[in-house]
């Protein structure tokens, strides 16, 4: 059999071969250069906005974007996927900064990066694709809801409560306070205008080809704020070098605590899952080489390790920037590396430009980003076709809003496992009557697990108590210990009852059946605690 690389369709792929040497074609280099500028323009407001929403200096968002371009972008894995700070981690990062401080954030990100590297080395990348899509969508929906609730406060230059329930419960008071405060109304007008531009700008194709919607919205909001000298809050600028604060040796002692370890696991799970799900989505957008999930996981781990050393935000692959990269005509990884170069030049050359951006404009961008995290279009078809999946999605999202990210995702995963176990444990009973004086032949088919044990026992208890049974389990695909023990016990008790009933009625027992004989089910389950029935 010929290898896929030798098939005619693969040889005709214009991207293959170019990827190994981006300078081979001027057209390729020109396309990558143009795409890198587009991704840079998309990335700037998102990097800054996510950093501010995460409770860290705005420059740290740019640092993560730079590392995503220069480090992760240079490594093998996915050819056209772009990495940087993601809205999907905003809520978790904010909680981590509030709990462990900014210095502890670097430790968390560094540990998560090293864990991603280890998983890549162990070739566990593809296992992340086994995570239920409904759990991932529920996770993103929960993040989106908490993000929107928090940024509604930022739209009015008001500090948001720390917990998800408090944010939701405080929205009524926020409306009342905003109506009576002219400064808050002004900030809200700027933020609402930003959201409006984000919605309308893509419909103007000529403008959208020149400037991405997020950058256009921020530029317009910044211009209006500066021209009219509006009295609203702006980004506080520290400078790139001042913002970078590597963790000290004393900060690593916190890794001995359960709280910090659970946050590391949450960072690792969410960042890895989001990156690899994004890779699968980006692969569907182009005809180039497919993603190597283990290498991509290692690339993400290397990037997060560097981000942790620098005390920056964690990174994931970001579908918004990745799709912009593909749509702009990128052909090789050079585009994402160059976008990191442009981010570095911007942060080093004109950092003062950040101080002109109103916070409410960034809040508007994140409200829009949070809304896009909620899979509204998929909910209707999912409810009609896979109702249990929709329930898992909703419960995961609600749990994240009411508790926190880690507990919500764990609950979602647990529900997905239980749902799958329930759906795969279908079982039914077939009964054959060979005639008077002969035991009923009872055949159990399907997967006999403890989840279906009550239903199975109800079906068996409906059999006549005055007839012995011969329980046949050879057609079971699987039987766990609980079911095996219950079936063997039921058969023995049922046959004893049938013998007593027959003796009372004057019917002699069969010569080949004794009270001390072990039942077929008991014989089948007498060895081991779990039996696979072939």
PAGU-114608 format. One line per field, with one value per residue: x, y, z of N, C-alpha, C in turn. Coordinates in steps of 0.1 Angstrom, whole numbers. Each point is the difference from the previous one (the first is absolute). Layout:
n.X = X	...
n.Y = Y	...
n.Z = Z	...
ca.X = X	...
ca.Y = Y	...
ca.Z = Z	...
c.X = X	...
c.Y = Y	...
c.Z = Z	...
//
This chain:
n.X = 9	-3	10	-7	13	-2	-11	-7	-10	8	5	-12	1	-4	-5	-1	11	-10	-7	7	-3	-5	14	-5	-11	2	-9	6	12	-5	-5	10	7	-8	0	13	-1	-8	7	11	-7	-3	13	4	-12	1	13	-2	-11	5	11	-7	-7	12	0	7	13	-4	12	-5	-12	7	5	-12	-5	10	-1	-13	5	9	-7	-12	-1	12	-6	3	-11	-6	-1	-13	0	-7	10	-6	-2	-8	-12	2	11	-7	-11	6	6	-11	-7	9	-1	-14	2	9	-6	6	8	-11	-4	12	-1	-12	4	11	-7	-10	10	7	-12	-3	12	-2	-12	6	10	-10	-1	-3	6	0	4	5	1	4	4	-11	-5	-10	10	7	-11	-3	12	1	-11	4	11	-7	-8	10	6	-12	-4	13	0	-12	6	9	-11	-2	13	-7	5	3	-11	6	-12	-2	-5	10	7	-6	2	12	-5	-10	8	7	-11	-5	12	0	-13	4	9	3	10	-8	-9	9	6	-12	-1	12	-3	-12	6	9	-10	-6	11	2	-13	2	11	-2	-12	9	-2	-2	-7	-7	1	-3	-11	5	-11	7	10	-9	-6	12	4	-12	-1	12	-3	-12	6	9	-8	-9	12	-5	-6	5	0	14	6	4	9	7	-1	6	12	-7	-7	11	-5	12	-6	0	12	-3	-3	10	2	-7	9	3	-7	-11	-2	13	1	-11	5	11	-7	-7	11	5	-10	-3	13	2	-11	0	13	-2	-11	7	10	-9	-4	12	2	-12	8	10	7	6	12	-4	-7	12	-9	8	4	-13	-2	11	-4	-13	5	8	-10	-8	10	2	-13	1	11	-8	-8	-1	-10	-8	5	-8	-3	-1	-13	-2	12	-2	-13	3	9	-9	-10	10	-1	2	12	8	8	6	-12	-1	11	-3	-12	8	6	-11	-5	12	0	-12	2	11	-6	-12	6	3	-1	5	7	-3	0	-12	-1	-10	10	10	-8	-3	13	2	-9	5	13	-5	-7	11	3	-12	-1	-5	7	9	-5	-6	9	9	-9	-1	13	7	-11	5	5	-12	-5	10	-2	-13	1	9	-7	-11	7	5	-12	-5	10	7	10	9	-8	-3	13	4	-10	4	12	-3	-7	11	8	-8	-1	13	3	-9	5	12	-8	-5	-11	-2	-12	4	-13	4	-12	9	-10	-11	3	2	12	-4	2	7	-1	11	-4	12	0	4	-4	6	2	0	7	-5	2	12	2	-5	8	11	-3	-2	11	-7	-5	-9	8	8	12	3	8	-1	13	0	-12	4	0	-6	6	-4	8	-6	0	12	3	-6	5	12	-1	-4	9	10	-3	-1	10	5	-4	5	11	1	-2	9	8	-4	2	10	8	5	11	6	4	2	-10	11	-3	10	-7	12	-5	-4	-8	-2	-2	-8	-5	4	6	7	3	5	-11	8	-13	7
n.Y = -12	10	8	6	1	-12	3	0	-2	-8	-6	2	-3	13	-3	-12	0	8	-8	-8	8	8	0	-12	7	10	-7	-11	6	4	-12	-6	8	0	-14	1	10	-7	-11	8	5	-13	-4	12	3	-12	1	13	-3	-11	8	10	-8	-4	13	0	6	10	4	-7	6	11	-2	-5	10	7	-6	2	12	5	-5	0	12	-1	-6	-13	-4	12	-1	1	-7	11	2	1	11	-7	4	-12	6	10	-7	-11	8	7	-12	-5	11	0	-13	-1	11	11	-1	-3	10	6	-4	5	10	2	-3	8	8	-2	1	10	4	-4	5	10	-1	-1	9	9	7	-11	-3	12	-6	-8	12	-2	1	-7	-6	-1	-3	-9	-4	1	-6	-8	-2	-2	-8	-6	-2	-3	-8	-4	-2	-4	-3	-6	-3	0	-5	-11	-2	-12	-7	-7	-4	-11	-7	6	-3	-11	-2	5	-6	-4	-2	-7	-5	-2	-5	-7	-2	-1	-5	13	-2	-7	9	9	-6	-2	13	2	-8	5	12	-4	-5	11	6	-8	3	13	1	-13	6	9	-7	12	4	-11	2	12	0	-9	-6	-9	0	-1	-9	-5	1	-4	-10	-3	1	-6	-9	0	0	-8	-5	-12	2	-9	-12	1	-7	-7	8	-12	-4	-5	6	10	-3	-3	-9	-5	-12	3	-4	10	5	-9	5	9	-5	1	11	-5	12	1	-12	3	12	-6	-10	10	7	-11	-5	13	4	-12	-2	12	-2	-12	5	11	-8	-8	12	4	-13	3	10	-10	-1	7	-2	-12	2	1	-7	-9	3	2	-11	-6	4	-4	-11	0	5	-9	-8	5	-1	-12	-3	6	-9	-5	3	-10	-8	2	-9	11	-4	11	0	-12	2	11	-8	-10	8	5	-13	-2	-3	6	-6	5	-2	-11	-3	5	-6	-9	2	1	-10	-6	3	-4	-11	-1	2	-5	-3	12	-6	-9	10	1	-13	3	-2	9	5	-2	5	9	0	0	9	6	-1	4	8	1	0	6	-13	12	1	-6	8	6	-1	4	9	2	-1	8	-3	-12	2	4	-10	-8	6	0	-12	-3	7	-5	-12	3	5	-11	-8	-7	4	-3	5	11	0	-2	8	8	-2	2	10	4	-4	6	11	0	-2	9	8	-4	2	0	-5	-13	-5	-12	-5	-13	-4	-9	3	-6	3	9	3	12	2	7	7	4	11	4	11	-9	12	5	8	-12	-2	12	5	-5	4	12	-1	-4	10	4	-8	-10	1	-7	7	-10	7	1	7	5	1	-10	6	1	13	4	-4	11	2	12	0	-4	8	11	-3	-4	11	8	-6	0	13	4	-8	5	13	-2	-5	10	8	-6	0	12	0	-8	10	-13	3	7	-12	8	4	4	0	-9	-2	3	12	-1	9	-8	-11	7	4	-12	3	8	13	-2	-2	-3	2	-9
n.Z = 0	-8	3	9	4	-5	6	-12	8	7	-11	-3	13	-3	11	-5	8	-2	7	-6	-10	9	-1	-2	4	-9	-8	4	-2	-12	-2	5	-7	-10	1	2	-9	-7	3	-3	-10	-3	2	-5	-5	-6	-3	-3	-7	-4	-1	-5	-8	-2	1	-11	0	-8	4	10	-5	-2	12	4	-6	6	12	-1	-4	9	10	4	-6	6	10	-3	-8	0	-13	1	11	5	8	12	7	7	-5	-5	2	-5	1	-5	-9	-1	1	-8	-7	1	-3	-10	-5	-4	11	6	-8	1	13	1	-7	7	11	-5	-4	11	6	-8	3	12	-1	-6	10	9	-10	8	-10	-7	12	-2	-11	10	3	7	-13	5	6	-11	-7	10	0	-13	0	10	-6	-11	8	6	-11	-6	10	0	-13	3	11	-7	-7	13	-3	2	12	-6	5	10	6	-8	10	6	-11	0	13	-3	-11	8	10	-9	-5	12	3	-11	1	12	-9	-3	8	8	-2	2	10	5	-3	5	10	1	-2	8	8	-1	2	10	2	-1	6	4	2	4	-11	-5	10	-1	-13	5	9	8	2	8	-9	-10	8	3	-13	-4	9	-3	-13	2	7	-9	-11	6	2	-3	10	-8	7	1	-9	11	-4	1	-13	-11	3	4	-10	-6	8	-3	2	13	5	8	-13	-2	12	-6	-8	13	-4	5	6	2	5	6	2	3	6	6	3	4	7	4	2	5	6	5	2	5	6	3	3	5	6	3	3	5	4	-1	-11	9	6	4	11	5	6	0	-12	-4	7	-5	-12	4	4	-11	-7	6	-2	-12	-3	5	-7	-9	7	-12	-9	3	-8	-10	-8	-8	-1	7	7	3	2	7	6	1	4	7	-2	13	-3	8	9	-11	-4	7	-5	-12	3	5	-11	-7	8	-2	-13	-1	8	-8	-12	1	12	-2	-12	8	5	-13	2	-2	13	-1	-9	8	9	-9	-3	13	1	-11	5	12	-7	-7	12	1	-1	-3	-11	8	9	-10	-10	10	3	-14	-2	9	6	2	-12	-4	7	-5	-12	3	5	-9	-9	5	0	-12	-4	5	-5	-7	-7	10	10	-8	-4	13	4	-10	3	13	-3	-7	10	9	-8	-3	13	2	-10	5	11	-12	6	-4	3	-4	0	2	-3	4	9	3	12	-9	4	4	-13	8	-11	6	-7	-6	8	9	3	10	-11	-6	12	4	-13	0	12	-4	-11	7	9	-12	0	-4	12	-7	-8	-1	1	-13	7	-12	2	-8	-2	13	-4	11	11	8	11	1	-13	-2	10	-5	-12	5	9	-10	-8	9	3	-13	-3	11	-4	-13	6	8	-10	-7	11	3	-13	5	-6	-3	7	-10	-5	-11	9	6	12	0	-11	-6	0	-13	4	11	-8	-8	12	1	-11	8	-1	-12	-7	-10	-5	-7
ca.X = -9	8	-2	-8	8	3	-12	0	-7	9	11	-5	-2	10	6	10	13	2	1	14	8	-9	6	1	-8	-3	-14	-2	5	-8	-13	3	2	-13	-8	5	-5	-14	-1	5	-11	-11	5	4	-11	-4	10	-1	-13	0	9	-7	-11	6	5	14	3	-3	12	2	-7	9	11	-5	-1	14	5	-7	5	15	4	-10	-1	12	1	-9	-12	-10	7	-6	-7	6	-2	1	-9	-14	-11	-4	7	-1	-6	9	12	-4	-1	13	7	-6	3	14	8	6	12	-4	-5	11	3	-11	1	12	-3	-9	8	8	-9	-3	12	0	-11	4	11	-6	-9	-14	-7	-12	-10	-9	-12	-11	-9	-13	-2	-10	7	8	-9	-5	11	1	-13	1	10	-6	-10	7	8	-10	-5	10	3	-11	5	11	-6	-4	11	-3	7	-9	2	9	-5	-10	-14	0	-1	-14	-10	2	-3	-11	6	8	-9	-4	11	4	-10	2	14	3	13	-2	-8	10	8	-9	-3	12	1	-11	3	10	-7	-8	10	4	-11	-3	12	2	-9	6	11	12	6	5	13	11	2	-8	-11	4	9	-8	-9	8	5	-11	-2	11	-1	-11	3	11	-5	-9	6	-11	5	-1	12	8	10	12	12	12	12	1	10	-5	-12	5	5	1	-2	12	0	-9	-14	-3	-5	-14	-4	-3	-14	-10	-6	9	1	-13	0	9	-7	-10	7	5	-12	-7	8	3	-12	-3	10	-2	-12	2	8	-9	-8	9	3	-11	0	10	4	14	3	-9	7	5	-6	10	9	-7	-1	13	2	-7	7	12	-5	-5	11	6	-9	1	13	-1	-11	-11	-12	0	-4	-6	-3	-12	-7	-3	12	4	-9	5	13	-3	-8	9	9	12	4	10	1	7	-10	-2	13	1	-9	7	10	-7	-4	12	3	-11	1	12	1	-11	-8	-8	-13	-10	-6	-10	-11	-10	-3	-13	1	4	-11	-9	6	-1	-14	-3	7	-7	-12	4	4	-12	-3	-14	-4	0	-9	-13	2	5	-11	-9	6	7	-5	9	12	-4	-1	14	5	-6	5	14	0	-6	8	12	-5	-4	11	13	4	4	-11	-10	5	0	-14	-3	7	-7	-13	2	3	-12	-10	5	-2	-14	-4	6	-3	-13	-1	-14	-1	-8	-4	-5	-7	2	-11	-3	10	13	3	0	13	1	13	2	8	4	11	-6	8	-8	-9	-13	-3	-14	-9	2	-7	-15	-4	1	-10	-13	-2	-8	8	-1	8	14	5	14	5	10	7	11	-1	3	13	8	-7	9	-1	-13	-10	3	-4	-15	-7	2	-8	-14	-3	-1	-12	-12	-1	-4	-14	-8	0	-10	-14	-3	-2	-13	-11	1	8	13	11	7	10	13	1	1	0	13	7	3	-8	9	5	11	12	6	5	7	14	3	-10	-6	0	-3	-6	2
ca.Y = 12	12	10	12	11	-3	0	11	12	7	6	12	10	10	4	-10	3	14	1	-3	11	11	10	-6	7	13	1	-5	9	12	-4	-1	14	7	-6	3	13	-2	-6	9	10	-7	-4	11	3	-12	-2	10	-1	-12	2	9	-8	-10	6	2	11	-2	-4	-14	-6	1	-9	-13	0	0	-14	-8	1	-3	-13	-10	1	-5	-15	-8	-4	5	10	14	4	11	-1	12	-1	-4	4	-12	-1	13	-2	-8	8	10	-6	-4	12	4	-9	-3	12	1	-8	-14	-3	-6	-13	-9	-1	-8	-14	-5	-2	-12	-12	-2	-6	-14	-7	-2	-10	-13	-2	1	10	-5	-4	11	0	-9	8	2	14	8	5	12	11	5	7	13	8	4	11	11	6	7	12	11	6	8	12	10	9	8	9	13	3	-4	-12	-11	-9	-11	-13	0	4	14	8	-1	6	14	7	10	12	7	8	12	9	6	10	12	5	5	-5	-14	0	3	-12	-10	4	-3	-14	-4	4	-10	-12	3	0	-14	-7	6	2	-11	1	10	-8	8	3	-12	-4	9	-1	-10	6	4	12	12	4	6	12	10	3	8	13	8	3	10	12	7	0	-6	-3	-14	-7	-5	-11	5	-5	-1	-3	-15	-6	1	-9	-14	-3	-15	-5	-3	-14	-2	-2	-13	-8	-1	-12	-11	1	-6	10	3	-12	-1	11	-4	-10	7	7	-10	-6	9	5	-11	-3	11	1	-11	1	10	-6	-8	9	7	-9	-1	12	1	-12	-2	-12	-1	3	-11	4	-1	11	12	1	4	14	8	-1	9	13	3	-1	13	10	-1	6	15	5	5	-7	-12	1	-11	3	8	-2	13	4	-11	1	12	-3	-8	8	10	-7	-5	-13	-7	5	13	11	1	4	15	7	2	10	13	3	5	14	9	1	6	14	10	-5	11	-1	-8	9	8	-9	0	-13	-5	-5	-14	-7	-3	-11	-13	-4	-7	-13	-9	-4	-9	-13	-7	-7	2	-7	-14	-4	-5	-14	-10	-4	-9	-12	-7	8	-2	8	14	0	1	13	10	-2	4	15	5	-3	10	12	-1	-4	5	-7	-13	-9	-1	-9	-13	-4	-3	-13	-11	-2	-6	-14	-7	-1	-10	-13	-3	-3	-12	-11	-5	-14	-5	-14	-8	-12	-11	-11	-13	-9	-4	-8	5	14	11	4	15	6	15	6	14	4	-1	9	3	11	-6	-11	0	-4	-15	-8	1	-9	-13	-3	-2	-14	-8	-5	-14	-7	1	7	-3	14	0	12	-1	10	13	6	4	-1	4	-8	2	-7	-15	-5	1	-10	-13	-1	-1	-13	-9	3	-3	-14	-5	3	-9	-14	0	1	-13	-10	3	-4	-14	-3	-4	6	-8	-8	5	13	-1	14	4	2	14	5	4	14	0	-6	9	11	-5	4	14	10	6	-10	4	-11	2
ca.Z = 0	-1	11	-4	-5	-13	-8	-9	5	9	-8	-7	10	-1	13	5	-5	3	15	5	-4	-3	-9	-13	-10	4	2	14	10	-1	6	14	5	0	10	13	4	3	13	10	3	8	13	10	10	7	10	10	7	8	11	9	6	8	12	-1	-8	-14	-7	1	-11	-12	2	-4	-15	-6	1	-9	-14	-2	6	-4	-15	-7	2	-8	6	-9	-9	-1	12	7	15	8	11	-5	8	7	13	8	13	8	3	10	13	4	4	13	11	2	-3	-13	0	0	-13	-7	4	-6	-15	-2	3	-10	-12	2	-1	-14	-7	4	-7	-14	-1	2	-11	5	-7	-6	10	3	-9	6	10	-5	-5	8	11	-5	-3	13	6	-7	3	13	0	-7	8	11	-7	-3	13	5	-8	1	10	-6	-9	7	9	14	3	1	11	-3	-4	-10	5	5	-12	-5	9	1	-13	3	7	-9	-9	8	3	-13	-4	8	0	-14	-4	-3	-13	-11	-2	-6	-14	-8	-1	-8	-14	-4	-4	-13	-11	-2	-7	-13	-9	-10	-11	-9	-5	-4	13	7	-6	4	14	7	8	13	-1	-4	11	10	-5	1	14	5	-6	6	14	0	-6	9	13	8	14	3	3	-11	4	7	-7	8	-7	-2	9	13	1	0	13	1	14	8	5	11	-5	-4	11	-1	-8	9	5	-9	-9	-11	-9	-8	-10	-10	-8	-8	-11	-9	-6	-8	-10	-10	-7	-9	-11	-9	-7	-10	-11	-8	-8	-10	-10	-10	-8	-10	-6	3	8	12	13	8	13	10	-2	4	14	4	-3	9	13	0	1	14	9	-1	6	15	4	-2	8	-9	0	-7	-14	-7	-14	-1	-12	-7	-7	-9	-12	-7	-7	-12	-9	-6	-10	5	-5	8	14	0	3	15	6	-3	8	13	-2	0	14	8	-4	5	15	4	-6	4	11	4	-7	8	11	-6	-3	12	5	-4	-13	2	6	-11	-8	8	0	-13	0	9	-7	-10	7	3	-13	-1	-12	2	10	-5	-6	10	9	-7	-5	11	11	12	-2	3	14	5	-3	8	14	1	0	12	12	0	5	14	8	-7	-12	2	4	-11	-10	6	0	-14	-4	7	-6	-14	2	5	-12	-9	7	0	-14	-5	8	-4	3	0	4	-9	7	-9	7	-7	3	14	7	-3	5	-10	-4	1	-6	2	-11	1	9	13	9	12	-3	-5	8	5	-10	-3	11	-1	-11	5	10	-6	-4	9	11	1	-11	1	-11	-4	-3	-10	-1	-11	-10	5	-5	12	13	11	12	7	-7	1	14	2	-9	6	12	-3	-5	11	8	-8	-1	13	2	-9	6	12	-5	-6	10	6	-10	-2	-12	4	-7	-10	7	-3	6	15	6	2	-13	-2	-12	-11	2	11	-6	-9	7	12	-1	-5	4	-12	-11	-14	-7	-14
c.X = 9	-3	-8	8	3	-12	0	-6	10	11	-5	-3	10	7	11	13	3	2	14	9	-8	6	0	-8	-3	-14	-4	4	-9	-14	2	2	-13	-9	5	-4	-15	-1	5	-11	-11	5	1	-12	-4	10	-1	-13	0	9	-7	-11	5	6	15	3	-2	12	2	-8	8	12	-4	-2	13	5	-8	4	14	4	-10	-1	11	0	-10	-12	-11	6	-6	-7	9	-3	2	-10	-14	-10	-5	7	-1	-5	9	12	-4	-1	14	8	-5	4	15	9	6	12	-4	-5	11	3	-11	1	12	-2	-9	7	8	-9	-4	11	1	-10	3	10	-7	-11	-15	-9	-14	-11	-9	-11	-11	-9	-13	-1	-10	7	8	-9	-7	10	1	-13	1	10	-6	-10	7	7	-9	-4	11	3	-12	4	11	-5	-4	11	-3	7	-10	2	8	-6	-11	-14	-1	-1	-14	-10	2	-3	-11	5	9	-8	-4	11	4	-9	2	14	3	13	-2	-8	9	8	-9	-3	12	1	-11	3	11	-6	-7	10	4	-10	-1	12	3	-9	5	13	13	8	6	13	12	4	-9	-10	5	9	-8	-8	9	5	-11	-3	11	0	-11	4	11	-5	-9	5	-10	6	-2	14	7	10	12	12	12	13	2	9	-5	-12	5	6	1	-2	13	-1	-10	-14	-3	-5	-15	-5	-3	-14	-10	-6	8	1	-13	0	10	-6	-11	6	4	-11	-7	8	3	-12	-4	9	-2	-13	1	8	-9	-9	8	3	-11	-1	10	4	15	2	-9	8	5	-3	11	11	-6	-1	13	3	-7	7	12	-4	-4	12	8	-9	1	13	-1	-11	-12	-12	2	-5	-8	0	-13	-6	-2	12	4	-9	4	12	-3	-7	9	10	13	3	9	0	6	-10	-2	13	1	-10	5	11	-7	-5	11	4	-10	2	13	1	-11	-9	-10	-14	-10	-7	-11	-13	-10	-3	-13	-1	5	-10	-10	5	-2	-14	-4	7	-7	-13	3	4	-12	-6	-16	-6	-1	-10	-13	1	4	-12	-10	6	7	-3	9	13	-3	-1	14	5	-6	4	14	0	-5	9	12	-5	-2	12	13	3	3	-11	-10	4	0	-14	-5	6	-7	-14	1	3	-12	-10	5	-2	-15	-5	5	-4	-14	0	-15	1	-9	-3	-5	-5	1	-11	-1	11	15	2	-2	14	0	14	1	10	3	12	-6	9	-9	-10	-14	-5	-15	-10	1	-7	-15	-5	0	-11	-14	-2	-8	9	-1	7	15	5	15	5	12	6	11	-2	2	14	9	-9	10	-3	-13	-11	2	-4	-15	-7	2	-9	-15	-4	-2	-12	-13	-2	-4	-15	-9	-1	-10	-14	-5	-2	-13	-11	0	7	14	11	7	12	14	2	0	1	14	8	2	-7	10	5	10	13	8	7	8	14	1	-12	-7	1	-4	-6	1	-11
c.Y = 12	9	12	11	-3	0	12	13	8	7	13	11	11	4	-10	3	15	2	-2	12	12	10	-6	8	14	2	-5	10	13	-3	-1	14	7	-6	3	14	-1	-6	9	11	-6	-2	11	3	-12	-3	9	-1	-12	1	9	-7	-11	6	2	11	-4	-5	-15	-8	0	-9	-14	-1	-1	-14	-10	0	-5	-14	-11	1	-6	-15	-7	-4	3	11	14	4	10	-1	13	0	-2	4	-12	-2	12	-2	-7	8	10	-6	-4	13	5	-9	-1	12	-1	-9	-15	-5	-6	-14	-10	-2	-9	-14	-7	-2	-12	-13	-2	-6	-14	-8	-1	-10	-14	-3	-1	10	-4	-3	12	1	-10	8	3	15	8	5	12	12	6	8	14	8	6	12	13	8	8	12	11	7	9	13	10	10	9	10	13	4	-3	-13	-11	-8	-12	-13	2	3	14	9	0	7	15	8	10	13	8	9	13	10	7	11	13	6	3	-6	-15	-2	3	-12	-11	3	-4	-15	-6	3	-10	-13	2	0	-15	-7	6	0	-11	1	10	-7	8	4	-12	-5	8	-2	-11	8	4	13	12	5	7	14	11	5	9	14	9	4	11	14	8	0	-6	-4	-15	-6	-5	-10	7	-7	0	-1	-14	-6	1	-10	-15	-2	-16	-4	-3	-15	-2	-2	-14	-9	-2	-13	-12	0	-6	11	4	-11	-2	10	-4	-10	6	8	-10	-6	9	5	-11	-3	11	1	-12	0	11	-5	-8	9	7	-10	-1	13	1	-14	-4	-12	0	2	-14	4	-1	11	13	2	4	15	10	-1	8	14	4	0	14	11	0	6	15	5	5	-9	-14	1	-13	3	7	-1	13	4	-11	1	13	-3	-8	9	10	-6	-5	-14	-8	6	14	11	2	4	15	8	2	10	14	4	4	14	10	3	8	15	10	-5	11	0	-8	9	8	-8	0	-15	-5	-5	-15	-9	-4	-11	-13	-4	-7	-13	-10	-5	-10	-14	-9	-6	0	-8	-15	-5	-6	-14	-10	-4	-9	-13	-8	8	-2	8	15	2	1	14	10	-2	5	15	5	-2	10	13	1	-3	6	-9	-15	-10	-2	-10	-14	-6	-4	-13	-12	-3	-6	-15	-8	-2	-11	-14	-4	-4	-13	-13	-5	-15	-4	-15	-7	-13	-10	-11	-13	-10	-3	-9	4	14	10	4	15	4	15	4	14	2	0	8	4	11	-6	-11	1	-4	-15	-8	0	-9	-15	-4	-2	-15	-8	-7	-15	-8	3	7	-5	13	-1	14	1	11	15	4	3	-2	3	-9	1	-8	-15	-6	0	-11	-14	-2	-1	-14	-11	1	-4	-15	-7	2	-9	-14	0	1	-13	-11	2	-4	-14	-4	-4	8	-9	-7	7	14	-1	14	5	3	15	4	3	14	1	-6	10	12	-4	5	15	9	6	-10	6	-12	2	-4
c.Z = 0	12	-4	-7	-15	-10	-9	7	10	-7	-6	10	-1	13	4	-7	2	15	5	-3	-4	-11	-15	-10	5	3	14	11	1	7	15	7	2	11	14	5	4	14	11	3	8	14	10	9	9	11	12	8	9	12	11	8	10	13	0	-9	-15	-8	1	-10	-13	2	-4	-15	-7	1	-9	-14	-2	5	-6	-15	-8	1	-8	8	-9	-8	0	12	8	15	6	12	-5	10	9	13	9	14	10	4	10	14	5	5	14	12	2	-4	-14	-1	-1	-14	-9	3	-6	-15	-3	3	-10	-13	1	-1	-14	-8	4	-7	-15	-2	1	-11	5	-7	-5	10	4	-10	4	10	-8	-5	8	13	-4	-3	12	7	-6	3	14	1	-7	9	12	-6	-3	13	6	-8	-1	10	-6	-10	6	10	15	3	2	12	-4	-6	-10	5	5	-12	-6	9	1	-12	2	6	-10	-9	8	2	-13	-4	7	0	-14	-5	-4	-13	-12	-3	-7	-15	-9	-1	-9	-15	-5	-5	-13	-12	-3	-8	-15	-10	-10	-12	-11	-6	-3	13	7	-7	4	14	6	10	14	0	-4	12	11	-5	0	14	6	-6	6	14	1	-5	10	15	11	14	4	1	-13	5	7	-6	10	-8	-1	10	14	3	2	14	2	14	7	6	11	-4	-3	12	0	-7	9	5	-10	-10	-12	-10	-8	-10	-11	-9	-9	-12	-11	-9	-10	-11	-11	-8	-10	-12	-10	-7	-10	-12	-9	-9	-10	-12	-11	-9	-11	-5	3	9	13	12	6	15	11	-1	3	15	6	-3	9	14	0	1	14	10	-1	6	16	5	0	9	-8	1	-7	-15	-5	-15	0	-13	-8	-8	-11	-13	-8	-8	-13	-10	-7	-10	5	-6	9	14	1	4	15	7	-2	8	14	-1	0	14	8	-3	5	15	3	-5	4	11	5	-6	8	10	-5	-2	12	4	-5	-14	0	6	-11	-9	7	2	-13	-1	8	-6	-11	6	2	-13	-2	-12	1	10	-5	-6	10	9	-7	-3	11	13	12	-2	4	16	6	-2	9	15	1	0	13	12	0	5	15	10	-5	-12	2	4	-10	-11	5	0	-14	-5	7	-7	-14	2	4	-12	-9	5	-1	-14	-5	8	-3	3	-1	2	-10	7	-10	9	-7	2	15	6	-3	5	-12	-4	-1	-5	2	-11	3	9	14	10	12	-3	-4	9	6	-11	-3	11	-1	-11	5	10	-6	-5	10	11	2	-10	3	-13	-3	-5	-10	-2	-11	-10	5	-5	12	12	11	12	6	-7	1	14	1	-8	6	12	-4	-6	11	9	-7	-1	13	3	-8	5	12	-5	-7	10	7	-8	-3	-12	4	-7	-10	6	-2	6	15	6	2	-13	-2	-14	-11	2	10	-5	-9	7	12	0	-5	5	-12	-11	-13	-7	-15	-9
//
